[in-house]
Amino acid sequence: MRLLKLIAAVALATTAAPAALFAQRAAPFNVQETTIAQVHAAFRAKSLTCHQLVQRYLDRISAVDKSGPAINAIVTLNENALAVADSLDKRFAKEGLVGALHCIPMVVKDNFETRDLQTTAGSLALKGWIPNQDATMVARVRAAGAIVLAKTNLAEWAFTPYETVSSILPGYTKNPYALDRVTAGSSGGTAAAVAANEAEVGLGSDTGNSIRGPSSHNSLVGIRSTMGLTSRAGVVPLANGSDIAGPMARTVADAVAVFQVVAGEDPEDAVTAPAREHREKDYNSFVKAGGLKGARIGILRQAYERSTTDTEIVSVFMRAVDAMKAQGAVIVDPAGIDSLNAITRAGGGGCSTFKFDLERYLAQRAPNAPVHTIKEVLRSGNYHPTVQLRLQVNDSVTVAPEDSPGCKAREVMRDRFRTAVLKMMDSLKLDALVYPTWSNPPRLIGDLNTPAGDNSQLFSPTTGFPAITVPMGYTRGNTLPVGMTFFGRPWSEGKLITLSYGFEQATHHRRAPKLAATGAR
């Protein structure tokens, strides 16, 4: 009898061991803090399928976006995401990776047109609207193999840089690092989702702040390109003279991988014509080590020094400056424009373009668009109370931007501003300028009284020159993220990528938020 039990035990052990090994090999892929390169390596190793990856992210969204911590970043889920994943798995079996973003689950700010998902710009006035085509950037990432996993919340009509709240999604989008704090605006939904590992990467738009501010508040990398290097076609406009669209990611390399796909001339957006000559062949080639050594970097105190600047932010920033010095950078402090106040004062007179930019955009989409004027939006009552006054003020504008003396004066000022920035950078022989992306930590949700700290509105939007924000540390007991901006000459994205990557690799400030969610892997 004992012999029979022994034989049975041996047999059980010999059959259980391979099963255990298989279970170990087949353990669910943990999507937290993964990179595009790691995902593609797992595909090549055949330890992960596209279907499995997408399911992991759907599970993650289920666990943390509307349940558990309830980040509240997602407006619309793509119900066909798994079907798309299955088709990519079939293609991978035959031909390998189908593109640079093969099966990369992305979230897209809900002001980008998507031919298969509603596009709302955060407004109930556009609820249910499914455009006839994808925005150019969406089409390009899909062509490169990416999957649009979901559309994300934004400040309604992208109006505010301070918080992410809209009428299309009840409640505020929360900062994953502190659930009582804002994500900034307006691309806060994309930022929160990527930071909380609900997607691999995301797309946002930036008129004055909206890629860089949310990236700073959520320990992400965000790229605002030179005006004309990336297309805005199919993105609901806020101000065409300053609007930019671009990537948001957890690492420089991932942001650049998306940027490589989306950058370039687009016949649907005339402003991109210069990209034909200025686009680099491969932005990924600028993701290289040692980029800070010998670089001349100016401290742009004019961007962040004010009476309300948080002293802890300054301390974190100066440690970042020391980290760049340790990597061999030459720091020029201060670096500024002597005539800055005189230049900016010359651009006064008022210039409001939203009404004309939006209504021209909607007219191009008639009769498919559900509304065509701001007046229709106001009559419908389908908007968040916080945007009513701004809608009313914009509806009262009667002079088109091209006929507005204020807008004409602003363009003259912008030309002077560009000249002054370049003259200063040339005189100091600078490769880039740096400053804290925000001068104050993320506010408490609902607080519009304490200092905001947005440093992004002036230099990059006014000049049209590129800026990249990268995590530089944390404040308030090492809990609230803060970012640093690298700002440079036009078409200098390659240089800024190398500098920001060098800083990222020297400091590794990015870390995942501590979210309690059962089964959120």
TORRO-564503 format. One record per residue (C-alpha): residue in one letter; z, x, y. Coordinates in steps of 0.05 Angstrom, whole numbers, padded with zeros to 5 digits, always signed. Layout:
BEGIN
AZXY;...
END
This chain:
BEGIN
M+00000+00000+00000;R+00018+00056+00047;L-00049+00089+00031;L-00087+00027+00048;K-00051+00022+00115;L-00066+00095+00130;I-00140+00085+00114;A-00142+00024+00158;A-00109+00062+00216;V-00158+00119+00210;A-00216+00071+00209;L-00190+00036+00271;A-00181+00102+00307;T-00251+00126+00290;T-00283+00062+00314;A-00239+00055+00376;A-00252+00125+00403;P-00326+00116+00416;A-00313+00048+00446;A-00261+00078+00493;L-00310+00133+00513;F-00364+00081+00527;A-00315+00040+00568;Q-00299+00101+00609;R-00372+00116+00620;A-00386+00044+00639;A-00326+00038+00687;P-00346-00002+00749;F-00374+00040+00806;N-00324+00044+00862;V-00362+00029+00927;Q-00307+00053+00973;E-00329+00111+01017;T-00391+00126+00976;T-00453+00155+01008;I-00527+00142+00999;A-00535+00209+00964;Q-00479+00192+00915;V-00509+00124+00900;H-00577+00154+00886;A-00546+00208+00843;A-00513+00154+00802;F-00579+00118+00794;R-00613+00182+00770;A-00556+00196+00722;K-00565+00125+00695;S-00491+00112+00705;L-00505+00056+00754;T-00557+00002+00763;C-00578-00032+00827;H-00552-00098+00801;Q-00484-00067+00787;L-00481-00036+00856;V-00498-00100+00892;Q-00448-00139+00850;R-00394-00088+00868;Y-00407-00100+00942;L-00409-00175+00933;D-00342-00171+00898;R-00315-00128+00955;I-00339-00178+01007;S-00306-00234+00967;A-00241-00196+00964;V-00234-00173+01036;D-00279-00212+01083;K-00257-00285+01075;S-00198-00273+01029;G-00141-00222+01029;P-00143-00187+01097;A-00199-00234+01118;I-00238-00185+01161;N-00286-00242+01180;A-00347-00199+01192;I-00399-00236+01150;V-00438-00295+01178;T-00489-00305+01122;L-00494-00276+01052;N-00562-00263+01021;E-00563-00307+00959;N-00623-00270+00933;A-00591-00201+00936;L-00580-00196+00861;A-00651-00219+00846;V-00678-00165+00893;A-00632-00115+00858;D-00661-00136+00790;S-00732-00125+00815;L-00712-00056+00841;D-00681-00039+00773;K-00747-00056+00740;R-00786-00013+00788;F-00737+00044+00781;A-00746+00044+00705;K-00821+00055+00716;E-00826+00098+00779;G-00756+00122+00800;L-00730+00112+00870;V-00778+00068+00909;G-00759+00096+00977;A-00708+00134+01017;L-00662+00074+01019;H-00673+00050+00947;C-00622-00005+00932;I-00578+00012+00991;P-00539-00052+01008;M-00541-00061+01084;V-00510-00109+01133;V-00550-00129+01194;K-00525-00155+01260;D-00543-00228+01267;N-00588-00217+01327;F-00640-00182+01283;E-00694-00229+01258;T-00695-00238+01182;R-00750-00279+01150;D-00705-00303+01094;L-00637-00312+01129;Q-00617-00349+01191;T-00615-00311+01256;T-00566-00338+01308;A-00546-00284+01359;G-00477-00312+01347;S-00494-00380+01376;L-00490-00449+01344;A-00551-00464+01387;L-00592-00423+01337;K-00556-00445+01274;G-00604-00452+01216;W-00662-00416+01251;I-00702-00375+01202;P-00755-00334+01239;N-00825-00325+01213;Q-00818-00250+01205;D-00769-00192+01200;A-00750-00151+01260;T-00787-00085+01256;M-00725-00046+01236;V-00708-00096+01181;A-00780-00092+01155;R-00776-00016+01154;V-00710-00011+01117;R-00734-00062+01066;A-00799-00024+01056;A-00756+00037+01042;G-00719-00001+00987;A-00657-00026+01023;I-00627-00094+01008;V-00604-00137+01066;L-00538-00159+01036;A-00513-00201+01094;K-00517-00217+01168;T-00457-00198+01210;N-00418-00228+01267;L-00427-00207+01339;A-00402-00223+01408;E-00443-00286+01423;W-00510-00267+01454;A-00483-00195+01452;F-00449-00210+01519;T-00384-00172+01514;P-00366-00101+01493;Y-00292-00119+01486;E-00286-00165+01425;T-00326-00197+01369;V-00321-00273+01373;S-00377-00325+01370;S-00389-00399+01360;I-00428-00387+01295;L-00367-00361+01258;P-00297-00389+01270;G-00245-00338+01290;Y-00247-00265+01311;T-00274-00208+01270;K-00215-00163+01256;N-00209-00088+01258;P-00198-00064+01186;Y-00151-00009+01210;A-00104-00058+01244;L-00117-00132+01232;D-00087-00152+01299;R-00137-00108+01337;V-00208-00119+01362;T-00270-00085+01334;A-00299-00078+01405;G-00366-00112+01416;S-00418-00133+01407;S-00437-00103+01340;G-00365-00111+01315;G-00385-00149+01253;T-00430-00093+01228;A-00377-00041+01245;A-00320-00078+01211;A-00361-00092+01148;V-00384-00019+01140;A-00315+00008+01156;A-00283-00039+01105;N-00334-00017+01053;E-00369-00085+01049;A-00436-00049+01052;E-00463+00021+01049;V-00492+00022+01120;G-00511-00026+01176;L-00555-00041+01235;G-00530-00057+01305;S-00557-00063+01375;D-00532-00028+01438;T-00545-00049+01509;G-00487-00015+01543;N-00438+00000+01486;S-00449-00043+01426;I-00465+00009+01372;R-00421+00064+01399;G-00359+00024+01418;P-00350-00012+01352;S-00366+00053+01315;S-00311+00087+01354;H-00260+00031+01341;N-00277+00032+01266;S-00283+00107+01251;L-00358+00105+01242;V-00419+00144+01264;G-00466+00106+01310;I-00533+00128+01339;R-00563+00103+01404;S-00631+00136+01410;T-00673+00156+01469;M-00704+00094+01499;G-00772+00088+01465;L-00756+00124+01400;T-00735+00061+01363;S-00763-00009+01364;R-00727-00072+01389;A-00782-00119+01365;G-00750-00179+01333;V-00681-00166+01362;V-00655-00222+01407;P-00653-00189+01476;L-00595-00181+01523;A-00629-00134+01574;N-00696-00105+01555;G-00688-00047+01603;S-00627-00021+01564;D-00630-00052+01495;I-00631-00004+01435;A-00624-00018+01361;G-00599+00032+01310;P-00555+00052+01250;M-00480+00050+01239;A-00451+00087+01179;R-00390+00122+01151;T-00422+00191+01153;V-00472+00228+01197;A-00518+00239+01137;D-00521+00165+01121;A-00534+00145+01193;V-00590+00196+01197;A-00620+00173+01131;V-00628+00104+01162;F-00650+00132+01229;Q-00706+00171+01194;V-00733+00105+01166;V-00728+00063+01229;A-00748+00112+01284;G-00819+00115+01310;E-00874+00079+01348;D-00882+00004+01339;P-00942-00034+01367;E-00897-00094+01375;D-00853-00057+01425;A-00894-00023+01480;V-00835+00020+01502;T-00841+00060+01437;A-00910+00089+01454;P-00881+00158+01473;A-00849+00163+01404;R-00918+00181+01378;E-00910+00250+01409;H-00835+00258+01409;R-00812+00233+01340;E-00788+00290+01295;K-00821+00294+01227;D-00755+00293+01189;Y-00689+00279+01223;N-00654+00293+01157;S-00671+00366+01166;F-00623+00369+01225;V-00564+00352+01180;K-00545+00424+01169;A-00482+00466+01170;G-00461+00513+01225;G-00493+00475+01282;L-00436+00484+01331;K-00439+00560+01329;G-00464+00585+01396;A-00477+00514+01423;R-00462+00504+01496;I-00424+00439+01504;G-00401+00409+01570;I-00339+00366+01579;L-00363+00304+01618;R-00298+00286+01651;Q-00334+00237+01697;A-00346+00193+01637;Y-00273+00182+01618;E-00223+00205+01670;R-00193+00146+01707;S-00123+00123+01725;T-00118+00079+01662;T-00142+00132+01612;D-00094+00135+01553;T-00060+00203+01549;E-00060+00201+01473;I-00136+00193+01473;V-00141+00254+01517;S-00096+00294+01470;V-00140+00275+01410;F-00202+00293+01450;M-00175+00361+01470;R-00159+00376+01397;A-00231+00358+01381;V-00254+00407+01435;D-00210+00460+01403;A-00242+00445+01336;M-00311+00456+01365;K-00288+00522+01396;A-00262+00543+01327;Q-00332+00531+01300;G-00362+00578+01352;A-00382+00528+01407;V-00381+00551+01479;I-00344+00499+01520;V-00363+00488+01593;D-00308+00450+01629;P-00320+00413+01673;A-00393+00393+01672;G-00410+00338+01721;I-00457+00310+01774;D-00434+00325+01845;S-00473+00266+01875;L-00455+00215+01820;N-00422+00164+01866;A-00477+00167+01917;I-00530+00158+01864;T-00497+00098+01830;R-00482+00063+01897;A-00556+00065+01913;G-00571+00019+01854;G-00533-00041+01882;G-00560-00108+01900;G-00554-00145+01834;C-00603-00145+01776;S-00597-00199+01723;T-00651-00199+01670;F-00620-00238+01612;K-00649-00306+01629;F-00721-00281+01635;D-00716-00233+01576;L-00687-00286+01530;E-00731-00344+01551;R-00794-00301+01545;Y-00772-00280+01476;L-00759-00352+01455;A-00825-00375+01484;Q-00861-00325+01440;R-00828-00358+01379;A-00844-00430+01398;P-00846-00480+01365;N-00805-00445+01311;A-00745-00430+01356;P-00694-00488+01361;V-00682-00477+01435;H-00724-00445+01489;T-00682-00441+01552;I-00610-00426+01572;K-00608-00496+01602;E-00621-00525+01533;V-00565-00483+01504;L-00517-00509+01558;R-00539-00581+01547;S-00528-00575+01472;G-00456-00553+01480;N-00467-00506+01422;Y-00433-00443+01448;H-00364-00411+01449;P-00323-00429+01511;T-00317-00356+01530;V-00392-00351+01544;Q-00400-00416+01584;L-00392-00385+01653;R-00439-00327+01637;L-00492-00375+01611;Q-00485-00417+01675;V-00489-00356+01720;N-00551-00331+01684;D-00584-00399+01685;S-00578-00400+01761;V-00621-00337+01768;T-00688-00355+01798;V-00721-00288+01813;A-00756-00251+01756;P-00735-00178+01745;E-00803-00151+01767;D-00795-00188+01834;S-00721-00174+01845;P-00703-00124+01901;G-00639-00109+01863;C-00676-00093+01799;K-00726-00049+01837;A-00668-00012+01870;R-00635-00003+01802;E-00698+00029+01774;V-00700+00078+01832;M-00627+00095+01819;R-00641+00106+01745;D-00696+00156+01761;R-00649+00194+01807;F-00594+00191+01754;R-00640+00221+01701;T-00661+00276+01747;A-00588+00292+01765;V-00566+00295+01692;L-00623+00341+01672;K-00612+00386+01732;M-00538+00392+01716;M-00551+00406+01642;D-00605+00457+01658;S-00562+00493+01710;L-00505+00500+01660;K-00552+00514+01601;L-00520+00458+01560;D-00541+00434+01492;A-00500+00370+01499;L-00444+00336+01536;V-00383+00305+01502;Y-00329+00254+01520;P-00284+00203+01486;T-00326+00142+01470;W-00269+00098+01494;S-00211+00119+01539;N-00162+00070+01507;P-00145+00048+01436;P-00170-00019+01408;R-00137-00077+01443;L-00097-00132+01410;I-00141-00191+01392;G-00141-00240+01450;D-00117-00188+01501;L-00164-00182+01559;N-00113-00155+01608;T-00094-00085+01586;P-00144-00029+01601;A-00206-00033+01557;G-00230+00039+01561;D-00305+00031+01549;N-00339+00096+01570;S-00408+00079+01543;Q-00438+00036+01597;L-00461+00088+01647;F-00493+00153+01623;S-00535+00135+01562;P-00557+00064+01582;T-00574+00084+01653;T-00614+00146+01636;G-00643+00122+01570;F-00620+00188+01539;P-00591+00191+01468;A-00518+00189+01448;I-00483+00194+01380;T-00411+00176+01369;V-00372+00207+01312;P-00299+00198+01289;M-00252+00247+01324;G-00184+00224+01301;Y-00132+00169+01309;T-00078+00146+01357;R-00015+00104+01353;G+00019+00138+01295;N-00047+00162+01266;T-00071+00091+01254;L-00122+00069+01307;P-00191+00104+01305;V-00222+00138+01365;G-00292+00169+01371;M-00325+00224+01409;T-00395+00218+01440;F-00448+00273+01439;F-00496+00258+01496;G-00560+00297+01508;R-00629+00304+01538;P-00685+00255+01521;W-00714+00264+01451;S-00657+00311+01432;E-00634+00270+01373;G-00644+00329+01326;K-00598+00373+01366;L-00545+00318+01372;I-00548+00305+01297;T-00536+00379+01282;L-00477+00382+01331;S-00445+00317+01307;Y-00454+00337+01234;G-00422+00404+01248;F-00362+00370+01280;E-00357+00319+01224;Q-00357+00373+01170;A-00307+00416+01207;T-00257+00359+01216;H-00269+00303+01165;H-00233+00251+01207;R-00264+00191+01173;R-00218+00156+01123;A-00219+00087+01092;P-00175+00033+01122;K-00115+00012+01079;L-00135-00058+01059;A-00094-00096+01008;A-00142-00137+00967;T-00136-00154+00893;G-00196-00129+00856;A-00228-00099+00917;R-00261-00037+00888;
END
